[in-house]
Amino acid sequence: MGLSTRRRGVLGAAFATSAAVAGRPARAAPPVRIGLLLEMTGPLASTSEDIAYGFALALDEADRRAGGRAIHVVVEDTQGKPARAVERFNKLVQVESVDLVVGPTGSAEALVLRDVAHGLGMPLLVPNAGATILTAEKCSPFLLRVSYAHEQVVAPLGTWMAREGQARSAYLLGADNIAGRDHAAAFRKAFLAAGGTIAGEEFVPTTSQDFGPYLGRLKLHRTDAIFASFFGPAAARLLEGIEAFGLRGARLCGPGWLVSALDLPRIGARAAGIVGATAYLPELDTEANRAFVAAFTRRHGRPPSEFAAQGYDAARLVLAGIEALEGNVANRRATAAILARSPFEGARGRLALDPRTNNIVQDIHIFETRLRPGGEGIDFHMLARVPQVRVDPEPCQMG
């Protein structure tokens, strides 16, 4: 199955100028070729679409040029399948002759692509997948993550919830996948270290459509807070179930994508009262972010999600690296090394990778969702900022 007709159309429009740039006179230096490898069809399709939108916006702002060379983007769809991700990655490298790859969307794909990219010595710039292990035990000089590590986002929330008196006990409920288990482990560790206690823990199979049995067992526990790690339709079903089981007396908290801007129209007023942690919200009051939000909104008729910001920032790092290399990207190891050392200005502010892990260093924001006056819509209210959060470099040994 290929891209849907609609997504093929929007991506064609987003990257239409790439083909025009590539067709410049032969005397010009050949373009830098970038592979964009995302889950354009599958459960994370809307996430991938916003990553692509943000990536295209940043390139357009630079006139699709950096280091004296044009930039050409080749898009491939993983369909959310690790085996296909490897196949499409190899196509980008061997057939399309790309100079670097930006992707993938999901952690399961990223874990298999890490080994392929490392073996080939191909720079792989990760714009979303947050599996903590990617920049810990499985770190690589060729894998650079500009999004987040799961523990990087969630650990500050666990610490804040306990230290600020928001909860003395918490029940952990997560999706039974890499993200859900990473999030629960990070929250548990930080919450316990800050003096909290864990009332219980359970993981829901990703195929489950019914939260009833899990919420029924949760109701048997006395707890101040429910930590939940779900995204998209699953998050919407969870919020419906929490309301139906009368569990809103406990403080609901989780990673920011529990109430992603992409899902607010589906969740509605049920999103109110959630405490979350995120690296990005459109409300960030910086000059760079205000400009990004305005440009994205003009182009797409809505504010950007956190995924759009990650795509935008991924492109900003690519541009900064190509400029630093003066367009000479032939040496893949040198390209990866320069990308790892290139600070850049993104939607999230002034950013850089930690050279010990190749994971982004960034502020994490604790927020609460509140109903707007009159009950129409949801606002994000900032509660705290945790500056310059890094992931533990101890397990990482760059090869």
VOGU-3710 file (C-alpha; in Angstrom, 3 decimals, decimal comma):
1> mglstrrrgv> 0,000/0,000/0,000  1,402/3,412/-0,916  0,604/6,877/0,320  -3,063/7,833/0,485  -4,218/10,158/-2,291  -4,666/13,037/0,144  -1,288/12,626/1,811  0,430/12,153/-1,518  -1,103/15,476/-2,542  -0,114/17,419/0,548
11> lgaafatsaa> 3,421/16,067/0,543  3,736/16,758/-3,153  2,769/20,343/-2,469  5,031/20,627/0,577  8,116/19,473/-1,314  7,239/20,649/-4,832  10,040/23,210/-4,889  12,604/20,473/-4,318  12,206/19,162/-7,847  12,474/22,656/-9,256
21> vagrparaap> 15,655/23,290/-7,291  17,131/20,003/-8,467  16,533/21,046/-12,052  18,809/24,095/-11,998  21,509/24,431/-14,657  24,141/21,696/-14,779  26,967/24,122/-13,953  25,597/24,464/-10,419  26,831/22,055/-7,748  24,515/19,040/-7,425
31> pvriglllem> 21,923/19,334/-4,661  22,303/17,858/-1,227  19,878/14,930/-1,175  17,891/14,301/2,004  15,725/11,248/2,600  12,578/11,898/4,663  11,494/8,512/6,009  8,203/8,720/7,915  5,067/6,715/8,688  2,842/8,530/6,193
41> tgplastsed> 0,238/5,744/6,268  -0,464/3,939/9,533  -1,387/4,836/13,137  1,128/7,701/13,307  0,236/9,204/9,924  -1,046/12,512/11,339  2,091/12,821/13,466  4,277/12,205/10,402  2,331/14,675/8,328  3,011/17,447/10,837
51> iaygfalald> 6,696/16,513/10,993  6,824/16,808/7,201  4,972/20,138/7,258  7,407/21,601/9,795  10,405/20,241/7,891  9,183/21,759/4,619  8,518/25,151/6,244  12,077/25,447/7,564  13,548/24,502/4,179  11,317/27,014/2,393
61> eadrraggra> 12,423/29,778/4,767  15,993/29,015/3,652  14,980/28,953/-0,033  15,897/25,247/-0,074  19,603/26,118/0,029  22,482/25,783/2,505  26,265/25,849/2,233  26,038/27,096/-1,350  24,029/24,073/-2,518  20,394/23,389/-3,279
71> ihvvvedtqg> 18,495/20,842/-1,181  16,385/18,060/-2,657  14,070/15,938/-0,497  13,015/12,372/-1,285  10,040/11,130/0,771  9,469/7,463/1,624  6,655/5,873/3,644  7,454/3,233/6,282  3,748/2,449/6,887  4,753/1,986/10,526
81> kparaverfn> 6,390/-1,374/9,731  10,002/-1,920/10,849  10,820/-4,308/7,977  9,515/-1,818/5,431  11,424/0,984/7,185  14,658/-0,938/6,569  13,690/-1,585/2,929  12,866/2,084/2,300  16,017/3,207/4,119  18,155/0,995/1,882
91> klvqvesvdl> 16,363/2,355/-1,178  17,099/5,914/-0,111  20,779/5,100/0,393  21,446/2,749/-2,516  19,028/3,961/-5,213  18,302/7,592/-4,347  21,888/8,268/-3,185  20,823/10,502/-0,317  23,436/12,210/1,824  21,514/11,771/5,081
101> vvgptgsaea> 18,167/10,441/6,282  15,625/12,170/8,543  13,305/9,723/10,303  11,576/7,588/11,367  8,403/8,392/13,306  8,086/5,442/15,696  10,492/3,835/18,153  10,107/0,275/16,841  11,279/1,449/13,414  14,073/3,554/14,906
111> lvlrdvahgl> 15,476/0,608/16,837  15,969/-1,485/13,688  17,160/1,481/11,615  19,775/2,360/14,217  21,726/-0,819/13,462  21,400/-0,381/9,691  22,486/3,273/9,789  25,370/2,468/12,133  26,543/-0,378/9,903  26,443/1,752/6,757
121> gmpllvpnag> 27,812/4,861/8,429  24,786/6,877/7,236  23,693/9,905/9,308  20,185/9,280/10,693  18,512/12,340/12,214  15,552/11,260/14,373  12,664/13,798/14,433  10,299/11,951/16,785  11,008/8,396/18,015  11,730/8,681/21,736
131> atiltaekcs> 12,940/5,218/22,820  15,350/6,074/25,615  17,774/3,303/24,660  18,541/4,955/21,291  20,751/7,565/22,934  21,780/5,348/25,850  22,923/1,728/25,418  22,346/1,830/21,643  23,826/5,260/20,991  25,765/5,727/17,772
141> pfllrvsyah> 27,833/8,532/16,239  25,529/8,247/13,214  22,230/8,530/15,115  21,274/12,060/16,160  17,987/12,782/17,927  16,437/16,226/17,706  13,084/15,322/19,323  13,374/13,903/22,868  14,116/10,783/24,857  11,084/9,409/26,683
151> eqvvaplgtw> 12,724/9,747/30,108  13,820/13,305/29,290  10,200/14,471/29,102  8,602/12,345/31,821  11,192/12,298/34,629  10,831/16,060/35,325  7,072/15,550/35,614  7,505/12,785/38,218  9,837/14,955/40,261  7,577/18,000/40,040
161> maregqarsa> 4,395/16,110/40,959  5,965/14,809/44,189  8,002/17,848/45,210  5,266/20,383/44,558  2,746/18,426/46,618  0,560/17,557/43,645  0,449/13,897/44,666  1,826/11,595/47,359  0,830/8,438/45,490  0,369/7,600/41,811
171> yllgadniag> -1,071/4,711/39,805  0,725/4,060/36,514  -1,288/3,096/33,445  0,438/2,866/30,085  0,226/1,395/26,617  2,077/-1,908/26,384  4,674/-0,636/23,936  8,105/0,981/24,008  6,795/4,451/24,807  4,366/3,340/27,502
181> rdhaaafrka> 6,962/1,242/29,341  9,710/3,873/28,988  7,387/6,571/30,318  6,213/4,507/33,275  9,773/3,531/34,231  10,995/7,136/34,086  8,027/8,529/36,025  8,269/5,771/38,652  11,977/6,364/39,251  11,670/10,156/39,538
191> flaaggtiag> 8,459/10,106/41,579  9,870/7,627/44,111  13,157/9,547/44,384  11,183/12,723/45,182  9,255/11,018/47,996  6,146/9,662/46,253  4,753/6,123/46,392  3,379/3,918/43,618  -0,130/2,548/44,236  -0,105/0,173/41,277
201> eefvpttsqd> 0,919/-0,294/37,670  -0,617/-1,857/34,573  -0,027/-1,902/30,823  -2,795/-2,063/28,227  -2,232/-4,033/24,988  -2,189/-1,686/22,013  -4,904/-3,822/20,367  -7,343/-3,298/23,267  -10,383/-1,155/22,558  -11,815/-1,401/26,091
211> fgpylgrlkl> -10,273/0,311/29,093  -13,073/-0,946/31,372  -11,226/-3,873/33,015  -8,129/-1,781/33,661  -10,022/1,186/35,062  -12,141/-1,150/37,190  -8,994/-2,519/38,846  -7,533/0,974/39,146  -10,652/2,086/41,041  -9,873/-0,425/43,771
221> hrtdaifasf> -6,682/1,480/44,653  -6,488/4,659/46,708  -4,269/7,106/44,808  -3,776/10,852/44,499  -2,760/10,751/40,842  -3,065/8,654/37,713  -0,058/8,741/35,416  -1,163/7,742/31,897  0,825/7,242/28,703  -1,429/7,042/25,642
231> fgpaaarlle> -1,746/8,938/22,369  -4,387/9,594/19,710  -7,583/7,504/19,731  -6,350/5,479/22,727  -5,959/8,685/24,768  -9,487/9,726/23,802  -10,903/6,328/24,897  -8,978/6,540/28,172  -10,419/9,961/28,988  -13,931/8,733/28,209
241> gieafglrga> -13,403/5,765/30,507  -11,967/7,830/33,361  -15,035/10,037/33,216  -17,416/7,049/33,070  -15,730/5,339/36,048  -15,754/8,525/38,137  -11,979/8,685/38,464  -11,412/12,386/37,884  -10,952/12,878/41,625  -7,378/11,700/41,133
251> rlcgpgwlvs> -4,989/14,107/39,402  -4,456/12,905/35,824  -0,961/13,489/34,460  1,254/12,228/31,678  3,491/13,100/28,736  2,217/16,033/26,697  0,895/13,942/23,817  -1,822/12,632/26,142  -3,458/15,922/25,095  -1,633/16,716/21,861
261> aldlprigar> -2,842/19,715/19,893  -3,582/17,269/17,068  -6,185/15,495/19,219  -7,915/18,342/21,052  -10,829/18,514/18,566  -11,525/14,811/19,233  -11,090/14,985/23,024  -12,921/18,239/23,692  -13,684/19,319/27,262  -12,432/15,998/28,669
271> aagivgatay> -8,908/17,334/28,128  -9,349/19,908/30,910  -7,489/19,439/34,174  -4,603/17,312/32,900  -1,051/18,042/34,044  1,487/17,271/31,336  5,135/17,631/30,415  6,404/18,596/26,990  9,352/20,126/25,198  7,097/22,299/23,037
281> lpeldteanr> 3,814/24,173/23,100  2,698/26,861/20,623  2,311/29,153/23,647  6,088/29,373/24,221  6,800/33,094/24,413  9,950/33,511/22,330  10,555/35,509/19,184  11,582/32,425/17,218  8,498/30,481/18,256  6,111/33,347/17,587
291> afvaaftrrh> 7,502/33,594/14,056  7,226/29,820/13,576  3,638/29,695/14,846  2,624/32,609/12,614  4,230/31,092/9,505  2,823/27,612/10,153  -0,662/28,970/10,875  -0,674/31,049/7,688  0,263/27,970/5,686  -2,002/25,377/7,326
301> grppsefaaq> -4,816/27,323/8,952  -4,088/26,063/12,494  -1,319/26,287/15,090  1,529/23,770/14,913  1,671/20,648/17,052  4,759/19,523/18,937  5,461/17,200/15,994  5,483/20,096/13,538  7,986/21,864/15,790  10,188/18,759/15,847
311> gydaarlvla> 10,142/18,561/12,046  10,947/22,260/11,813  13,817/21,949/14,281  15,174/18,864/12,494  15,412/20,896/9,293  17,012/23,800/11,152  19,750/21,464/12,394  20,254/20,043/8,896  20,606/23,555/7,502  23,048/24,571/10,248
321> giealegnva> 25,156/21,468/9,648  25,307/21,907/5,872  26,302/25,552/6,352  29,056/24,541/8,773  30,304/21,987/6,235  30,143/24,611/3,456  28,040/22,135/1,501  30,633/19,335/1,587  28,593/16,350/2,831  30,503/13,616/0,987
331> nrrataaila> 32,140/12,276/4,150  29,275/10,751/6,139  31,160/10,447/9,430  32,255/14,079/9,208  28,680/15,105/8,373  27,319/13,276/11,412  30,032/14,773/13,638  29,324/18,324/12,464  25,575/17,872/12,913  26,229/16,701/16,464
341> rspfegargr> 28,244/19,871/17,179  26,091/22,466/15,381  23,960/24,716/17,606  20,849/26,063/15,923  17,781/28,230/16,504  14,522/26,291/16,362  10,913/26,639/17,402  11,945/25,501/20,899  14,672/28,152/21,124  18,461/27,940/20,985
351> laldprtnni> 19,271/24,228/20,794  22,197/21,829/20,554  22,843/18,117/20,853  24,702/16,654/23,819  27,955/15,353/22,248  28,070/12,547/24,825  24,785/11,016/23,635  23,742/12,840/20,421  20,399/13,565/22,114  18,905/17,061/22,105
361> vqdihifetr> 19,365/19,235/25,212  16,210/21,239/25,881  13,855/22,827/28,372  10,909/20,743/29,567  7,662/22,554/30,377  5,085/21,421/32,943  1,596/22,600/32,006  -2,062/22,230/32,932  -4,959/22,162/30,475  -7,869/24,427/31,379
371> lrpggegidf> -11,214/25,212/29,803  -11,444/28,659/28,283  -13,968/31,049/29,807  -17,376/30,007/28,550  -16,227/26,411/28,091  -15,244/26,749/24,429  -11,829/25,262/23,809  -8,761/24,353/25,866  -5,831/26,520/26,911  -2,402/25,332/28,042
381> hmlarvpqvr> -1,197/27,088/31,197  2,499/26,886/32,016  3,196/25,767/35,584  6,973/25,309/35,555  10,022/25,209/33,298  12,834/22,722/33,874  15,841/24,145/31,993  18,371/22,296/29,851  17,323/18,708/30,529  19,775/16,041/29,357
391> vdpepcqmg> 19,638/12,257/29,351  22,063/10,205/31,402  25,235/9,719/29,333  26,496/6,822/31,473  25,202/3,888/29,351  26,323/5,487/26,079  29,638/4,511/24,546  30,059/6,006/21,092  31,510/3,482/18,630
//
